Amino acid sequence: MRVILLIAMCLILSSCETVRNIQNDERFSTVGSFELNPVQPNNYWYNGQSYEYNEYEIEITAGPGQAKIQWAGKIIGTTPFVYRFTGILDKDDYIKVRAIPMDGNLPAQEAMLRVRKELPRKIHFDLRSKQEANSI
């Protein structure tokens, strides 16, 4: 009985060490506990310095009416739409998101996203206001 118990404990402890070695290996990325590279679609991982995004979905809306959206200076779509962002961002980077209303009487709006955690899943521009966009 002791021999079986000893073998079982060795197997349990050695499998934990294997997982720990895989997670600490620079060739692999971790998301949550055990998901490994490549990063799954609509997800991200953080390695302590930067975030890698893979088709990360961000719902972008504006109102009243529609607006063209610029992401870091590039037009990416017209609201409402879901932006699928893929790329690597360093911690504390900034991304400028700008809404240009289709109604020329409304002012353009900007939002500065600071990468501290994951990017927001929703961004809404209230085009009647002179404030920055709300991210959720």
Stockholm file with secondary structure:
# STOCKHOLM 1.0

chainA/1-136         MRVILLIAMCLILSSCETVRNIQNDERFSTVGSFELNPVQPNNYWYNGQSYEYNEYEIEITAGPGQAKIQWAGKIIGTTPFVYRFTGILDKDDYIKVRAIPMDGNLPAQEAMLRVRKELPRKIHFDLRSKQEANSI
#=GR chainA/1-136 SS CHHHHHHHHHHHHHHHHHHHHHHHCTTCCCBTTTBCSSCCTTEEEECSSEEEEEEEEEEEEEESSCEEEEETTEEEEESSEEEEEEEEEETTCEEEEEEEESSTTSCCEEEEEECSSSCCSEEEEETTSSSCCEEC
#=GC SS_cons         CHHHHHHHHHHHHHHHHHHHHHHHCTTCCCBTTTBCSSCCTTEEEECSSEEEEEEEEEEEEEESSCEEEEETTEEEEESSEEEEEEEEEETTCEEEEEEEESSTTSCCEEEEEECSSSCCSEEEEETTSSSCCEEC
//
